[in-house]
């Protein structure tokens, strides 16, 4: 069986070359290295696996641009899952329509959601889960090992993007 090259494996190669370099820098001055981001995304990926997320599933992500939000996107890519970034500043009705359209398996968030958004998530059968909590539930040792991504192929969708329709 031949295995494909994919984004999870590509990120691993970047980590191998630039492990201690800054991958993310935030406005408060804090930074995250490629190694830290990789380990965090691996823990989240393993936790997603335990929740039943599989290749080609959709994972919704409400994020406020934290290391956990970016790691969640990488975790989805490593599993071959499709992620959709959701903006909690959108009206609840628009988010409901987006969720109804993409039917995510679950919703990850790194920020508290207003009750109307929680209701929109629950309406499509996807309970919001705090990324940080999910990451802490991952088993010891999973941070250093990439989940088995060899079956992820280039034709697997990486993300879904909803536009305002004005462009």
Residue, then its C-alpha position, 0 to 999 in steps of 0.5 A: x500500500x502506498x501512502x500519501x504526503x499530506x498536511x500533517x506530515x508536512x507540518x511534522x517536517x517543518x517541526x523537525x527543521x524549525x522546532x524551536x522557532x516561533x510558530x505563533x506570536x500573540x499581541x500580548x508578546x507571548x509566543x509558541x514554538x513549532x514544537x509546542x504547537x505540534x505537541x498541542x495539536x497532537x494531544x488534541x488530535x488524539x482526543x478528537x480520535x477518542x471522540x470518534x472524529x474520523x477522516x472527512x468529518x467536519x469539526x467546527x471551531x469557534x476561536x479567539x485566536x489562541x494557541x488552542x484554536x490554531x492547534x485545533x485546526x492543525x489537529x483536524x488536518x492531521x486526522x483528515x477532518x475538515x474544519x470550519x472556522x466559525x465567528x461568534x460575532x456573526x448573528x446566531x441565525x447565520x451561524x445556525x444556517x452555517x452549522x445546518x449546511x456543514x453538519x459538524x461532528x462536534x464544535x470546539x471552542x476556546x472562548x465562552x459562547x453566548x447561549x444562542x450559539x450554544x443552542x445553534x450547536x445543539x440543534x445540529x447535534x454538536x455540543x460545544x467542547x472547550x479545546x483546552x479541556x479536551x487537550x488536557x484529557x488526552x493521554x500522556x505520551x500522545x503529545x510527541x506522536x503524530x496520529x496515524x495520518x498516512x491515509x489522509x490524501x490530497x483530495x480530502x477537504x481541509x476546511x470549509x469557508x463561508x463568505x458573506x455573499x457580498x464578494 
